[in-house]
């Protein structure tokens, strides 16, 4: 028996959130928010709440994803391993958003992930498709998206230090009262949000936002204040606006400026027994939590305008952990 702790920023399926199923898959739809485990046990395939289809390692690092291909994954409603052996992503109206191959390689094809994290379609005889190598043309390609992997393709490498290894970064089931170790690493969550923000701008054809440590200090202070005093607003209880906070801190921002705020929930479900006693708590993956504020801004027109404003060139995202609500509060400051 399960009960939802929060529905914000995530879409829960009828199946237990973040339960695991082994690959390969054949002639099946992928369940959103489900972890599909590679044969090696070192990687997962996830159809994310925002519609992106990604391969992640056990540290929560995204090695490949539709977003890196420029696919409009926000409209993705269904991901299917078709009977003809092709992997296809569909919109809600049935339109095909992306497919691995122009035509399926045959009913014997199955989906798998290699030991080094390459998503593949394989048949009984050979490799039909590889995410890293277009076998139909024989042309090798770089991994599509590497947000926190060293040497990735993100054009802006400024920002907080990249996330370090965390044995529990993939989230999953924990005993009541236990908290994943990565929760305390606020700088990592800020880094993931920073990378997600610049990925969104890149997909919109915009340049990256440079990170400002000075902005981060002011943004983080506001997030911490919202947690400490229990409010969610651009203005403090005393009526101090984000612009006034920036000016009071002496930030160099004479042109257009903006602020986005959001919450990023870290828990999807808690599982209870017949006596209504909590027996297990499902924590979301670190990558998902770090991306959540930006995903929410992208789906909110006024926040999206701030994030994708071509006149904004600097920013920072400051977060604070709210233990009572089991979520992060996030504040983004943007400037010319």
Secondary structure, DSSP 8 states (H G I E B T S, - for coil): -EEES--TT----SS-TT-EEES-B-SEE--BT-EEE-TTSSEEEEE-TTS-EEEEETT--EEEEGGGGT--GGGEEEEEE-TTS-EEEEETTS-EEEESSSS---TT-EEEE-TTS-EEEE-SSSEEEESSEETTTTEE---S--SSSTT-S-S---SS------TTTT-EEE-TT---GGGG-HHHHHHHHHHHHHHHHHHTT----EE-HHHHHHHHHHHHHHHHHT---SS-TT---HHHHHHHTT----S-EEEEEEEEE-EEEEEE-TT--EEEEEE--HHHHHHHHHHHHHTSHHHHHHHT-TT--EEEEEEEEETTTTEEEEEEEEE-
